[in-house]
């Protein structure tokens, strides 16, 4: 949904930048159309992100988990009032996330997770085991199918597509028994799904009175374990504001 004058359209509760997050300490304010650009292509690595975008949240989690807070500067963009210089001088696609590194700007959240994992030090996010690598690619290729199944079902009466999507995750979490995460140990697949599971959980409870963890013990345990990952906790969004945003975005019309 394109928004050109969001301050006239969005509920006031959704306009407060980092106030959208559960943990807000020491986070930079979002840059909007009145903000000057940072000193671009000066050797600083920058992650252009948004506090309300689940795709950007993925890359933020990866940056945090690898301990790159000092090496990759967070530059939040106000998606409801984007600065013109972001499209003109940084990323012509005018989306987040994007990564400014080595005088180039790259985009697409799943590509950026892999790029950060392979180009920066820190705990690996991609497994060495070839079977796990193959399964990781299968799960990553399903992410958009999963998201669309839930979103498209929100306005309908049937829960079949939603149930099938979460059954897929429950089955996937049963494949490896060396840990509670998708590939056993925490990694890029968990990062890929976490922001979307985070937003769908309270939304479906509110809209459909549906707790998708019921009858899915692996998924319930995965959510509990994810909430212990500090790199993820730093990015979590306020559930009440999240539900308000998602209902406005997906169910307003």
C-alpha positions as CSV (number, residue, x, y, z in Angstrom):
1,X,0.0,0.0,0.0
2,X,1.6,3.3,-1.1
3,X,1.3,6.2,1.3
4,X,2.3,9.7,0.3
5,X,0.8,11.7,3.2
6,X,0.7,9.1,6.0
7,X,0.5,11.6,8.8
8,X,-3.0,12.4,7.5
9,X,-3.9,8.7,7.1
10,X,-2.2,6.6,9.7
11,X,-3.4,6.4,13.3
12,X,-1.3,8.7,15.6
13,X,-0.1,5.6,17.6
14,X,1.8,4.5,14.5
15,X,3.8,7.6,13.8
16,X,6.4,7.6,16.6
17,X,9.4,5.8,15.1
18,X,11.3,3.9,17.7
19,X,8.4,4.2,20.1
20,X,7.0,1.3,18.0
21,X,9.6,-1.0,19.6
22,X,9.5,-2.8,22.9
23,X,13.1,-1.8,23.6
24,X,14.0,1.7,22.5
25,X,17.2,2.7,24.3
26,X,20.0,4.3,22.3
27,X,18.3,4.0,18.9
28,X,18.6,6.7,16.3
29,X,15.5,8.6,15.2
30,X,14.0,7.7,11.8
31,X,15.0,10.1,9.0
32,X,12.1,11.7,7.0
33,X,11.7,14.2,4.2
34,X,13.0,17.0,6.3
35,X,16.2,15.2,7.3
36,X,19.6,15.7,5.7
37,X,21.4,12.7,4.3
38,X,24.3,11.1,6.1
39,X,27.7,11.6,4.5
40,X,27.2,9.0,1.8
41,X,29.9,6.7,0.5
42,X,32.5,7.9,3.1
43,X,33.6,4.4,4.0
44,X,31.0,3.9,6.7
45,X,28.9,0.8,6.4
46,X,25.2,1.6,6.8
47,X,22.1,-0.5,7.2
48,X,19.1,1.5,6.0
49,X,16.1,0.1,7.8
50,X,12.7,0.8,9.3
51,X,11.4,0.1,12.8
52,X,8.1,-1.1,11.3
53,X,9.3,-3.3,8.4
54,X,9.6,-7.0,9.0
55,X,11.9,-7.4,6.0
56,X,14.3,-4.8,7.4
57,X,14.0,-6.4,10.8
58,X,15.5,-9.6,9.4
59,X,18.8,-7.8,8.5
60,X,18.8,-5.9,11.7
61,X,18.7,-9.2,13.7
62,X,21.5,-10.6,11.6
63,X,23.7,-7.5,12.2
64,X,23.0,-7.7,16.0
65,X,23.6,-11.4,16.2
66,X,27.0,-11.2,14.5
67,X,28.0,-8.4,16.9
68,X,28.3,-5.8,14.2
69,X,26.7,-2.9,16.0
70,X,29.9,-0.8,15.9
71,X,30.7,-1.8,12.3
72,X,27.3,-1.4,10.6
73,X,25.6,1.8,11.4
74,X,21.8,1.7,11.7
75,X,20.0,4.4,9.6
76,X,16.3,4.1,10.1
77,X,14.0,5.6,7.3
78,X,10.5,6.9,7.9
79,X,8.6,4.9,5.3
80,X,5.5,7.1,5.7
81,X,7.5,10.2,4.8
82,X,10.7,9.1,3.0
83,X,13.5,11.5,2.3
84,X,13.9,12.2,-1.4
85,X,17.6,11.7,-1.2
86,X,17.2,8.1,-0.2
87,X,15.8,7.2,-3.7
88,X,17.9,9.7,-5.6
89,X,21.3,9.1,-4.0
90,X,21.2,5.8,-2.1
91,X,18.7,3.1,-3.3
92,X,16.7,3.8,-6.5
93,X,14.2,1.1,-5.5
94,X,13.3,3.3,-2.5
95,X,12.7,0.3,-0.3
96,X,14.3,-1.0,2.9
97,X,16.4,-2.8,3.8
98,X,19.5,-1.7,1.9
99,X,23.1,-2.0,2.9
100,X,25.8,0.6,2.0
101,X,29.1,-1.2,2.0
102,X,32.4,-0.8,0.0
103,X,30.8,2.1,-2.0
104,X,27.9,0.0,-3.2
105,X,24.3,-0.3,-2.1
106,X,22.6,-3.7,-2.1
107,X,19.0,-4.7,-1.2
108,X,16.6,-7.6,-0.6
109,X,16.5,-8.9,2.9
110,X,17.4,-12.6,2.4
111,X,20.3,-11.6,0.1
112,X,21.5,-9.2,2.7
113,X,21.5,-11.7,5.5
114,X,23.7,-14.0,3.4
115,X,25.9,-11.1,2.4
116,X,26.5,-10.0,6.0
117,X,27.1,-13.6,7.0
118,X,29.8,-14.1,4.4
119,X,31.5,-10.6,4.4
120,X,31.7,-9.9,8.2
121,X,33.0,-11.7,11.2
122,X,30.8,-13.1,13.9
123,X,28.9,-16.3,14.6
124,X,27.9,-18.0,11.4
125,X,24.3,-18.0,10.3
126,X,24.5,-20.5,7.5
127,X,25.3,-24.2,8.3
128,X,28.2,-26.2,6.9
129,X,26.2,-29.4,6.8
130,X,25.1,-29.9,3.1
131,X,21.7,-31.4,4.1
132,X,21.0,-28.5,6.4
133,X,22.1,-26.0,3.7
134,X,19.7,-27.7,1.2
135,X,16.8,-27.6,3.7
136,X,17.6,-24.0,4.5
137,X,17.1,-23.0,0.9
138,X,13.8,-24.9,0.8
139,X,12.6,-23.0,3.9
140,X,13.8,-19.7,2.6
141,X,12.0,-20.2,-0.7
142,X,8.8,-20.8,1.2
143,X,8.8,-17.6,3.2
144,X,6.8,-15.5,0.7
145,X,4.3,-18.3,0.2
146,X,3.9,-18.4,4.0
147,X,3.4,-14.7,4.3
148,X,0.9,-14.5,1.5
149,X,-1.1,-17.5,2.8
150,X,-1.7,-15.7,6.1
151,X,-2.3,-12.2,4.7
152,X,-4.8,-13.4,2.0
153,X,-6.7,-15.4,4.6
154,X,-7.3,-12.5,6.9
155,X,-10.4,-11.2,5.3
156,X,-11.9,-14.7,4.6
157,X,-13.8,-17.0,6.9
158,X,-11.6,-20.1,6.4
159,X,-8.6,-20.9,8.5
160,X,-7.4,-23.7,6.1
161,X,-4.6,-21.8,4.4
162,X,-3.4,-20.3,7.7
163,X,-3.4,-23.7,9.3
164,X,-1.5,-25.3,6.4
165,X,1.1,-22.5,6.6
166,X,1.8,-23.1,10.2
167,X,1.6,-26.8,9.9
168,X,4.4,-26.5,7.4
169,X,6.5,-24.7,10.0
170,X,5.7,-27.2,12.6
171,X,6.8,-30.1,10.3
172,X,10.0,-28.2,9.4
173,X,10.9,-27.7,13.0
174,X,10.7,-31.5,13.5
175,X,13.4,-32.3,10.9
176,X,16.5,-31.9,13.0
177,X,16.7,-32.9,16.7
178,X,20.0,-31.1,17.6
179,X,18.2,-28.0,18.8
180,X,14.9,-26.1,18.9
181,X,15.5,-24.0,15.8
182,X,14.7,-24.8,12.1
183,X,18.2,-26.2,11.4
184,X,18.7,-27.3,15.0
185,X,20.9,-24.3,15.9
186,X,19.9,-20.7,15.4
187,X,20.6,-19.3,12.0
188,X,19.4,-17.4,9.0
189,X,16.1,-19.4,8.6
190,X,15.0,-18.4,12.1
191,X,15.9,-14.8,11.2
192,X,13.8,-15.0,8.0
193,X,10.7,-16.2,9.7
194,X,10.8,-14.5,13.1
195,X,9.6,-11.0,12.2
196,X,6.5,-12.5,10.4
197,X,5.6,-15.0,13.1
198,X,6.0,-12.1,15.5
199,X,3.4,-10.0,13.7
200,X,1.0,-12.8,12.8
201,X,0.7,-14.2,16.3
202,X,-1.0,-11.2,18.0
203,X,-2.8,-10.3,14.7
204,X,-4.5,-13.7,14.4
205,X,-5.4,-13.7,18.1
206,X,-7.1,-10.4,17.6
207,X,-8.8,-10.9,14.3
208,X,-9.4,-14.6,14.1
209,X,-9.3,-15.6,17.8
210,X,-6.8,-18.1,16.6
211,X,-3.7,-19.2,18.5
212,X,-1.6,-20.9,15.9
213,X,0.7,-22.4,18.6
214,X,-2.1,-24.5,19.9
215,X,-1.5,-28.1,18.9
216,X,1.9,-27.1,17.5
217,X,4.4,-27.7,20.4
218,X,7.5,-27.3,18.2
219,X,6.4,-23.9,17.0
220,X,5.5,-22.8,20.5
221,X,8.9,-23.9,21.8
222,X,10.6,-22.1,18.9
223,X,8.9,-18.9,19.8
224,X,10.0,-19.3,23.4
225,X,13.6,-19.9,22.3
226,X,13.5,-17.0,19.9
227,X,12.5,-14.7,22.7
228,X,15.7,-15.6,24.5
229,X,17.9,-14.4,21.6
230,X,19.1,-11.0,22.6
231,X,19.8,-9.9,19.0
232,X,16.1,-10.5,18.2
233,X,14.7,-9.1,21.4
234,X,16.4,-5.7,20.6
235,X,14.2,-5.5,17.4
236,X,10.8,-6.6,18.7
237,X,7.8,-4.4,18.1
238,X,5.1,-3.4,20.5
239,X,2.3,-6.0,20.0
240,X,-0.6,-3.6,20.4
241,X,0.9,-1.0,17.9
242,X,1.8,-3.9,15.6
243,X,-1.7,-5.2,15.5
244,X,-3.1,-1.6,14.9
245,X,-0.7,-1.2,12.0
246,X,-1.4,-4.5,10.4
247,X,-5.2,-4.1,10.7
248,X,-4.9,-0.6,9.1
249,X,-2.7,-2.0,6.3
250,X,-4.4,-5.3,5.5
251,X,-8.0,-4.9,6.6
252,X,-8.9,-1.2,6.3
253,X,-10.6,-1.6,2.9
